[in-house]
Amino acid sequence: MDKDDEPITSPDYPFNDLNRPFPSAENELVPEAMERLDLTRRVLAHLTDEAVFAGIGNAGFDLFAAADRPQNFYMLGSMGLASSLGLGYALARPDERVVVLEGEGSVLMNLGSLATIARMRPARCLLVIMDNGTYALTGSQQTAAAVADIAAIARGAGIPQVYAPTTVAAFERAVVDALNTSGPAVIVVKIADGNGALRHGWDAVQIKHRFLAGVTR
């Protein structure tokens, strides 16, 4: 048997062979192709003036394209921290719904956030993780989501409500259910690879002041 055909059994894989690629997902059955921008629009359709935190890169670009609004907080330069900011906001304003949009690459850089969200139990916080399997902005290098089940990780961290929809209709149902149920929720959805077509021009200071004005009650 060729070495590359052997099953993965080593507990420290893939670090025991840095030249060995992650397993390919090309042959996985994907029931329905889903796009980040379309799913972002579907989330926003169920919101009014709620705060929405978007991770760096495409999560923020497609939020901007879907609906630029003062209540949007676009992360800049802090990969993986949108979920932490969203948690802080949710704890500070427990009566408000809070939505966080992230890519799986960012979530993998801050997995501890899932355990913290589970421990702190914000009443109305939804984290939507859109998994395209790559770091699209830097050349579509494959992420560790090729071997890591992020939905299972979220459940293992203690998140009480975790959804893994495989169709647009199931995604819509998950969003509605998560937004109307008490406690933190995570939706992990597989999406097509690719970059957002539009990019906002806000700098960090502008984003902060605009957001604060937008969520002032």
Secondary structure, 3 states (H helix, E strand, C coil): CCHHHCCCCCCCCCCCCCCCCCCCCCCCCCCCCCCHHHHHHHHHCCCCCCEEEECCCHHHHHHHHHCCCCCEEECCCCCCCHHHHHHHHHHHCCCCCEEEEEEHHHHHCCCHHHHHHHHHCCCCEEEEEEECCEEHHHCCEECHHHCCCHHHHHHHHCCCEEECCCCHHHHHHHHHHHHCCCCCEEEEEECCCCCCCCCCCCCHHHHHHHHHHHHCC
